[in-house]
Amino acid sequence: MPQHHDIRERYASDGIENGVFYVPLAYLYRVRLGTVGKMLSWLFIYLMPCVFYAWCAAGTEVEWWRFTAQMLLVFMAVITVYELGYIFNDTYATRREAQPAIRLYQHNFDHFYSHVPHIVATRLVCAATFMALLYICCDATQTYWLAASAVALIIPLFAVYNLWRTKWNVMLYPVLLFSRYIPYLLLYDASWQYVALLFFSVPGLSMLERYSMPRHRFVMMRWLIPDEQSKTRFRVIYYTLALMALMILHVVRGLPLILAAPYCVLWAYRIAIMLYVRHHTPRNYLNG
C-alpha cells in the first residue's frame, strides 16, 4: 500500500478473515458493519421497504412461497455484486485518494491483490447462480430480464463510481445506491408510484446524508446536517416531513394510506434509535 499523509482508519472488526472476499454477506458484515446489531438494523432498513413495495406491485398473483424465494434470490444476487463494488472501492479506489478510508488490514490487501481473478470469478459465479435460480422461480420472462439487467448494471455503475474519484462523484451516489433497490420492483409490473415511494423511503435520505459528509458537504446541507452526530435527529425530521407529504398526497391525490406503512415504521424506528443513543453508544454507530 502506498503511503498517505492522512489515512482514516475505519476498521469495523478486530481482525478480518480473507474468506470475506468470497462469501456473500460476509464482506458487508465484517468489513462495512462489524456488529450483529448493526447488521440486523441494516437488513431491516434495506429489506423492509423493498419487500413491501415489491409485494404491493406483485399483488395477489404470486404465491407466498414463490414471492419469498424471489425476494431472497434477488437479495443474494444484488448483495453479491454490490459487495464486489465495495471490495474494489476498499482496495483499488482508496489508492488514488489523498484521504483514504482504510477498512482492511494488511494481510487482507496482500491476499486480495494476489487473488483478484479468483475473487471476481467466485462472486460472478455466485451471482449468476442466484439469478439462474430466480429464473426458475419466475413466471414472467420479460420482468425477469429487466430485474436481471438491473442487477448486472450494478457492476459498471460501481466501476464508474470507483474510477471517478473526485468531489463530484457523489452526484452518481444516488443512482448507485438505488441500483440495489430497483431490481425488487422490476421483477413485477411496478408503477412509477412504487418506484418513487421506494426511492424516498431510504435512498433519498442516504443521498442527503452523503451530500453532508465532510469531503462532500455542500452549502445547502451545512445547516441541515452540520456534523455526523446531527444525522440522528435529521433522520427523525426526514421521516416526519415525509409522512406529512404522504398525508397531503392522500388527501389531494387519493394515495392509499397503506403505502405509507414503511415510512411509519422507519419513523418509529428512528425515534427509538434517537432515544436509545442518548444513553448508549452502540459500537460503530455512525461509522460509515
N, C-alpha and C positions, 0 to 999 in steps of 0.2 A: 504494500500500500504506500502511495506517495505521501510525503509529509505535508500537513496543512497547518496554517497558523491558528486556526480556530476550529477545533473539532468538537462537535456537540455529541457527547455520549448519550445514547438513548437505548441502553440495554434493558429490554423488558424482562429478561430472565437471567438468573445467575447460572451461566453455563448453557450453551445451546448445542444440541446434538446435530451432526451433519445430516441425519436422516430427515430433518425438516425440509430439505430441498426436494425430496421425492414424494412425501406423503401428503395428500390433500388435507387441508385444515391445520396441519402441524405447523407450517410456517406462520400462519396467521396467529395461532395461539402462542407459540414460543417466542417469536421474534417481534410481532407487532402489538400483541396484547399482554401476554405474560402472566395473567392470573385467571383462575376459573371464573371468578365473579365478573371480570371484565369481558371474558369470552361469552358468558351467558347473556350479559347485557347487550353485547354487540349482536349476537344471534337474534335476540328478541327484537331489538330496534330495526334490524335489517329484514328479517323474515316476516314479521307480523304484517306490515303494510303490503309487502309483496304478495304474500299468500292471500290476504284478504281481498285485494283488488283483482287478483287472478281468479279467485273464487267467484267474485261478482261478475267478471267477464265470462267465465265458463258457464254460469247459470246452472240449470239442473240437468244438462245433457251429459255430464261426465260423472261416472260412478265415483263414490268417495275414495275407494281404494286406488282407482286409476289416477284420480286427481292427486292423491297423496304421493304416489310413485312418481308422477310427473314433476311435482314440486321438488321432491328430493333429488331427482336426477338433474334437473335444471340447476339446482343449488350446487351440487357437487361439480358439474361441468363448469359453471361460472367461477366458483372459488378456485378450481384447479388452474385455470388460465389466468385469473386475476392475481393469484399468488405468484405466478411466473413473472408477471409485471412487477410485483413487489420485489422479487428476488433480483431482477436486473436493476431496479431502482436502487437497491441497497448495496449493490456490488459495482456495477459499471457507472451508473449515473453519478454517484457520490464522488467518483474520482475526478469529475470535472467541475466540482463545486468548491468555492472558496471557504464555505462554512458547512461542511457535510454533517449530516446526522448519522452517526455510526451506530448501527443496531446489531452488527455481527462481530464475533470475536475473531482473532487472527486465524485460528485453526479452521474456522468456517470459511474465511476468504480463501485460504490455501486449498481447501477441498473443492470449493466451487470452481476456481479458476482451472483446476486440474480435471474437472469432470463436467464441464459445461455441456458437451453433446449428450452425455448420458442423462443429465438432469432435464434438459429440454425434451429429449425423446420420451422420457418417462412421463413427464407432465402431459405431453401431447397425446400419448397413447391412452393415458387415464381419461383425459377429456373426451377423446374420440369414443372410448368405450362407454362412457356415461351417455353420450349423445346417441350412440347406436342403440342402447337400451331404451332411451327415451323414444326413439323412432318406433320401437315395438309397442310402446305404451300409448302412442298417439293414434287418434282416429283421422284427423285432418292432415294430409300431407303438406298442403300449402302453408298452413300456420306453423307446422313443424320446421320447415325450411326457413321461415322468417326468424324463428327463435334460434335455430342453429346458426344462421348467418350473423345474428346479433352476438351470439357467444363468440364466434370466430373473430368478429370485428374488434373484440376487446384487445386482442394481441397487437394489431397495428396501431390502435389508439394509444395503448400503453407505450409502445415503441416510440411513437412521436413524442409523447409526453416526457419520456426519459431522455430522448436526444435533444429536445428543445429546452435547454437549461438556462433560461433567462427569467427575469421577474414576470414576464408576460405569459409564461407557460401556464400560469394559474388560470388564465382565461379558458384553457382547454379542460381544466379540472371538472367543471360541472358535467361536461359531455362524458368524460372518462368515468366519473362516479356513477352517472345514470346508466352507463353501459352494463353495469352489473345488476340493475333493477329491471330494465325494459324486457329482457328475454322472458320473464314470467308472464307478462301480458301478451307478448307477441305469439305465445303458444295458443292463444284463443283470439276470437274476433272482438278485440277490445276497442272501445271508443276512445276518442281523444280526451273525453272527460276523465276516464280512468287513468290515462297517461298523466294528465296534469295533476290529478289528486295524488298519484304515486310520487311524482317528482317533488311536490311541495311537502309531502309527509316527512321526508328525511333528507333527500339530496339537496333540496332548496336551503335548508338550514345549514347543512355541511358546506355548501357553496359560500354562504355568507361568512361562516367561521373561517374558511380557508382564506377569504379575502382580508381577514383581520389578522392573520399571522404576521409576526414581526417582519419577516422578509417581504411580505406582500401587502402590508397594511395600507390600504388606500384611504384617502382623506374622508370619504363618505362613511367609512367603517370605524374611524377612530373614536367617535363619540358613542357608537353603539357597543363596540367591544374593545375597550381601551387596553385590556390585558387578558391573559389566559384565564385568570380566576373569574373574570366577569362573564365568561361563557355560561356558567351555571345559571345565573339569573337571566341572561339573554335567551336561553332555551325555553324557559318558562314564558317569557314575554312573547316569543315567536309563536308558540302554540296557542297562547291566549288570543293573539291577534288573528291567527289562522282560523280558530274556532268562530270568532266574531265574523270573519269574512264568509265562512261557510253558512252561518246562520242567515246572513244577508242574502246569500245566493239561494238559500231555501225559501225565503220569503219572496224574493224578486223573480227568481227563475225556476222555482219548484224543485230545487236539488233535493233528492231523497236524504233524509236525516241519517239513515243507516250508513251512508257513505262517509260521514264524519266520524264514524266509530274509531278508526285508527288514530285520528287526531285527539280524540277524547282520552284514549288510553295513553298516548305519548305525553299529553298534557299532565295527566295524573302522575305518570311515571317521573317526569322531570320535576314536578313539585316534590315528590317523595325523595328524589335524589338531592334536591336543594336543601331539604330539611335534614337529611342524613349527614351531608358533608359539613354541616355547621358544627357537628360534634365529633365527626370521624373523618379521617383522610385515607381512603382506600389506596392501596398500592397502585402506582401507575395511573392514577386518576389525572386526566387532562394531559397525560404524557403521550401525545400523538406521534 
